[in-house]
């Protein structure tokens, strides 16, 4: 890849990480929990809990079908 494309991708990654940190700060200030979702092998997103040891546990049967085909 040309060097300028790598720099653009690196900049996008930096911006996405900053946006994530900003959203976490907003959630903390508003005292609203962040919902985490994980996609299963069928392309269905399910709400999960992140445990202290970074294990993932399915929270509920709240499923959201992916728009990805």
MMTF fields as JSON, N, C-alpha, C and O atoms, coordinates in Angstrom:
{
  "mmtfVersion": "1.0.0",
  "mmtfProducer": "UNKNOWN",
  "numBonds": 275,
  "numAtoms": 276,
  "numGroups": 69,
  "numChains": 1,
  "numModels": 1,
  "chainsPerModel": [1],
  "groupsPerChain": [69],
  "chainIdList": ["A"],
  "bondAtomList": [4, 2, 8, 6, 12, 10, 16, 14, 20, 18, 24, 22, 28, 26, 32, 30, 36, 34, 40, 38, 44, 42, 48, 46, 52, 50, 56, 54, 60, 58, 64, 62, 68, 66, 72, 70, 76, 74, 80, 78, 84, 82, 88, 86, 92, 90, 96, 94, 100, 98, 104, 102, 108, 106, 112, 110, 116, 114, 120, 118, 124, 122, 128, 126, 132, 130, 136, 134, 140, 138, 144, 142, 148, 146, 152, 150, 156, 154, 160, 158, 164, 162, 168, 166, 172, 170, 176, 174, 180, 178, 184, 182, 188, 186, 192, 190, 196, 194, 200, 198, 204, 202, 208, 206, 212, 210, 216, 214, 220, 218, 224, 222, 228, 226, 232, 230, 236, 234, 240, 238, 244, 242, 248, 246, 252, 250, 256, 254, 260, 258, 264, 262, 268, 266, 272, 270],
  "bondOrderList": [1, 1, 1, 1, 1, 1, 1, 1, 1, 1, 1, 1, 1, 1, 1, 1, 1, 1, 1, 1, 1, 1, 1, 1, 1, 1, 1, 1, 1, 1, 1, 1, 1, 1, 1, 1, 1, 1, 1, 1, 1, 1, 1, 1, 1, 1, 1, 1, 1, 1, 1, 1, 1, 1, 1, 1, 1, 1, 1, 1, 1, 1, 1, 1, 1, 1, 1, 1],
  "groupList": [{"groupName": "UNK", "atomNameList": ["N", "CA", "C", "O"], "elementList": ["N", "C", "C", "O"], "formalChargeList": [0, 0, 0, 0], "bondAtomList": [1, 0, 2, 1, 3, 2], "bondOrderList": [1, 1, 2], "singleLetterCode": "X", "chemCompType": "L-PEPTIDE LINKING"}],
  "groupTypeList": [0, 0, 0, 0, 0, 0, 0, 0, 0, 0, 0, 0, 0, 0, 0, 0, 0, 0, 0, 0, 0, 0, 0, 0, 0, 0, 0, 0, 0, 0, 0, 0, 0, 0, 0, 0, 0, 0, 0, 0, 0, 0, 0, 0, 0, 0, 0, 0, 0, 0, 0, 0, 0, 0, 0, 0, 0, 0, 0, 0, 0, 0, 0, 0, 0, 0, 0, 0, 0],
  "groupIdList": [1, 2, 3, 4, 5, 6, 7, 8, 9, 10, 11, 12, 13, 14, 15, 16, 17, 18, 19, 20, 21, 22, 23, 24, 25, 26, 27, 28, 29, 30, 31, 32, 33, 34, 35, 36, 37, 38, 39, 40, 41, 42, 43, 44, 45, 46, 47, 48, 49, 50, 51, 52, 53, 54, 55, 56, 57, 58, 59, 60, 61, 62, 63, 64, 65, 66, 67, 68, 69],
  "secStructList": [7, 7, 2, 2, 2, 2, 2, 2, 2, 2, 2, 2, 2, 2, 2, 2, 2, 2, 2, 2, 2, 2, 2, 2, 2, 2, 2, 2, 2, 6, 6, 7, 7, 7, 7, 3, 3, 3, 3, 7, 6, 6, 1, 3, 3, 3, 3, 3, 3, 3, 7, 6, 6, 1, 7, 3, 3, 3, 3, 3, 3, 3, 3, 3, 3, 7, 1, 7, 7],
  "xCoordList": [0.837, 0.0, 0.874, 1.911, 0.461, 1.206, 1.17, 0.232, 2.193, 2.356, 1.194, 0.767, 0.668, -0.41, -1.695, -2.463, -1.952, -3.148, -3.003, -3.968, -1.801, -1.558, -1.781, -2.347, -1.334, -1.511, -2.992, -3.441, -3.752, -5.185, -5.882, -6.741, -5.515, -6.118, -5.737, -6.569, -4.499, -4.06, -4.83, -5.234, -5.035, -5.787, -7.242, -7.797, -7.864, -9.241, -9.31, -10.247, -8.319, -8.291, -8.158, -8.813, -7.31, -7.159, -8.464, -8.859, -9.139, -10.412, -11.482, -12.264, -11.514, -12.517, -12.258, -13.202, -10.996, -10.674, -11.063, -11.555, -10.845, -11.227, -12.745, -13.25, -13.472, -14.932, -15.416, -16.346, -14.792, -15.157, -14.929, -15.786, -13.79, -13.502, -14.504, -14.941, -14.864, -15.851, -17.213, -17.881, -17.626, -18.908, -18.908, -19.914, -17.781, -17.673, -17.787, -18.445, -17.151, -17.219, -18.641, -19.102, -19.332, -20.721, -21.595, -22.416, -21.421, -22.209, -21.958, -22.888, -20.719, -20.389, -21.041, -21.619, -20.953, -21.542, -23.06, -23.654, -23.678, -25.134, -25.581, -26.779, -24.629, -24.897, -25.79, -26.748, -25.449, -26.181, -25.216, -24.125, -25.593, -24.69, -24.56, -25.479, -23.422, -23.189, -23.607, -23.196, -24.415, -24.82, -23.797, -23.399, -23.387, -22.415, -23.122, -23.977, -22.769, -23.369, -22.268, -21.171, -22.589, -21.659, -22.442, -23.573, -21.832, -22.496, -22.166, -21.01, -23.198, -22.963, -22.661, -22.589, -22.487, -22.101, -23.186, -22.908, -24.428, -25.53, -25.761, -26.712, -24.905, -25.056, -26.081, -26.573, -26.415, -27.37, -26.607, -25.737, -26.935, -26.315, -27.114, -28.339, -26.419, -27.045, -26.383, -25.171, -27.195, -26.651, -25.876, -26.349, -24.682, -23.84, -23.361, -23.407, -22.903, -22.267, -20.778, -20.364, -19.973, -18.535, -18.213, -18.438, -17.695, -17.378, -16.007, -15.243, -15.698, -14.444, -13.211, -12.203, -13.272, -12.129, -12.16, -11.524, -12.911, -13.069, -13.765, -13.679, -14.446, -15.272, -16.573, -17.012, -17.185, -18.434, -19.559, -19.455, -20.643, -21.801, -23.024, -23.242, -23.806, -25.026, -25.998, -26.289, -26.502, -27.366, -28.8, -29.359, -29.388, -30.818, -31.03, -30.077, -32.284, -32.597, -32.854, -33.548, -32.298, -32.446, -31.548, -30.328, -32.148, -31.394, -31.727, -32.872, -30.722, -30.893, -30.294, -29.11, -31.097, -30.578, -29.643, -29.906, -28.566, -27.58, -28.125, -28.884, -27.732, -28.096, -27.083, -27.268, -26.01, -24.967, -25.486, -26.074, -25.27, -25.738, -24.584, -24.782],
  "yCoordList": [-1.196, 0.0, 1.248, 1.283, 2.262, 3.522, 4.116, 3.896, 4.859, 5.407, 6.318, 6.27, 7.149, 8.082, 7.342, 7.82, 6.185, 5.405, 4.832, 4.804, 4.373, 3.869, 4.968, 4.721, 6.186, 7.303, 7.646, 7.954, 7.593, 7.869, 6.815, 7.143, 5.565, 4.5, 4.646, 4.436, 5.001, 5.214, 6.371, 6.282, 7.439, 8.598, 8.214, 8.633, 7.426, 6.959, 6.114, 6.241, 5.256, 4.442, 5.296, 5.035, 6.317, 7.227, 7.944, 8.055, 8.433, 9.13, 8.199, 8.602, 6.959, 6.024, 5.704, 5.557, 5.594, 5.343, 6.557, 6.387, 7.774, 8.976, 9.055, 9.436, 8.695, 8.7, 7.703, 7.989, 6.544, 5.535, 6.051, 5.879, 6.676, 7.237, 8.338, 8.432, 9.165, 10.227, 9.639, 10.138, 8.586, 7.949, 7.321, 7.37, 6.733, 6.173, 7.276, 7.096, 8.421, 9.541, 10.075, 10.391, 10.177, 10.639, 9.678, 10.109, 8.383, 7.381, 7.478, 7.337, 7.714, 7.858, 9.108, 9.058, 10.224, 11.471, 11.378, 11.934, 10.681, 10.532, 9.375, 9.155, 8.641, 7.481, 6.468, 5.942, 6.217, 5.232, 4.132, 4.414, 2.894, 1.8, 1.666, 1.996, 1.183, 0.924, -0.513, -1.434, -0.7, -2.042, -2.577, -1.887, -3.802, -4.449, -5.517, -6.238, -5.615, -6.598, -7.396, -6.895, -8.654, -9.517, -10.271, -10.698, -10.43, -11.134, -12.629, -13.014, -13.454, -14.895, -15.378, -14.581, -16.681, -17.25, -17.11, -17.284, -16.795, -16.615, -15.153, -14.845, -14.262, -12.844, -12.136, -11.069, -12.731, -12.146, -11.471, -12.082, -10.208, -9.498, -9.756, -9.638, -10.108, -10.381, -9.513, -9.303, -9.008, -8.232, -9.156, -10.238, -8.724, -9.526, -8.685, -7.456, -9.361, -8.705, -8.983, -10.095, -7.977, -8.164, -8.366, -7.468, -9.524, -9.835, -9.281, -8.88, -9.259, -8.675, -9.317, -8.64, -10.59, -11.282, -11.244, -12.064, -10.281, -10.076, -11.235, -11.36, -12.073, -13.111, -12.478, -11.469, -13.057, -12.538, -13.489, -14.701, -12.923, -13.719, -13.13, -11.918, -13.982, -13.518, -13.009, -13.708, -11.791, -11.159, -11.64, -12.123, -11.504, -11.752, -12.39, -12.721, -12.559, -13.042, -11.884, -12.045, -10.716, -9.561, -9.771, -9.64, -10.094, -10.333, -9.266, -8.832, -8.864, -7.894, -8.53, -8.866, -8.695, -9.297, -8.322, -7.122, -8.853, -8.059, -7.67, -8.42, -6.492, -6.067, -6.609, -6.484, -7.211, -7.769, -9.036, -9.894, -9.149, -10.333, -11.15, -12.183],
  "zCoordList": [0.0, 0.0, 0.0, 0.663, -0.735, -0.671, 0.724, 1.491, 1.029, 2.371, 2.778, 3.931, 1.865, 2.222, 2.57, 3.404, 1.953, 2.293, 3.694, 4.458, 4.037, 5.393, 6.423, 7.487, 6.106, 7.029, 7.189, 8.293, 6.093, 6.169, 7.026, 7.844, 6.839, 7.632, 9.102, 9.984, 9.364, 10.743, 11.376, 12.536, 10.638, 11.143, 11.429, 12.445, 10.553, 10.786, 12.049, 12.837, 12.241, 13.449, 14.702, 15.711, 14.638, 15.774, 16.081, 17.241, 15.035, 15.229, 15.801, 16.662, 15.323, 15.849, 17.31, 18.087, 17.694, 19.106, 19.968, 21.083, 19.461, 20.187, 20.336, 21.392, 19.276, 19.351, 20.394, 21.149, 20.437, 21.425, 22.842, 23.709, 23.082, 24.407, 24.765, 25.912, 23.786, 24.025, 24.389, 25.295, 23.69, 23.998, 25.391, 26.099, 25.778, 27.136, 28.177, 29.202, 27.923, 28.859, 28.97, 30.066, 27.85, 27.858, 28.656, 29.466, 28.43, 29.159, 30.658, 31.453, 31.047, 32.469, 33.051, 34.137, 32.338, 32.82, 32.933, 33.857, 31.999, 32.015, 32.9, 33.08, 33.448, 34.306, 33.586, 34.152, 32.337, 31.525, 31.139, 30.645, 31.351, 30.987, 29.469, 28.719, 29.047, 27.629, 27.348, 28.053, 26.326, 25.933, 24.938, 24.0, 25.16, 24.284, 23.467, 23.981, 22.207, 21.312, 20.636, 20.39, 20.342, 19.633, 18.565, 18.796, 17.398, 16.311, 16.394, 16.575, 16.259, 16.267, 14.857, 13.922, 14.708, 13.414, 12.352, 11.165, 12.757, 11.814, 11.429, 10.712, 11.897, 11.591, 12.452, 12.085, 13.62, 14.543, 15.675, 16.295, 15.943, 17.054, 18.325, 18.329, 19.4, 20.697, 21.751, 21.728, 22.68, 23.771, 24.699, 25.045, 25.1, 25.978, 27.147, 27.107, 28.182, 29.319, 29.247, 28.92, 29.553, 29.633, 31.11, 31.922, 31.461, 32.844, 33.208, 32.331, 34.498, 34.966, 34.342, 34.14, 34.038, 33.449, 31.914, 31.251, 31.36, 29.915, 29.215, 27.994, 29.964, 29.369, 28.894, 29.447, 27.885, 27.332, 27.718, 27.528, 28.265, 28.646, 27.954, 27.982, 27.342, 26.677, 27.731, 28.702, 27.541, 28.53, 28.455, 29.439, 27.284, 27.11, 25.76, 25.054, 25.408, 24.068, 23.119, 22.115, 23.429, 22.542, 21.336, 21.428, 20.221, 19.004, 17.974, 17.848, 17.257, 16.18, 14.936, 14.918, 13.904, 12.68, 11.993, 11.923, 11.498, 10.793, 9.428, 8.813, 8.96, 7.613, 6.612, 5.401, 7.124, 6.264, 5.593, 6.251, 4.293, 3.553, 3.077, 2.436]
}
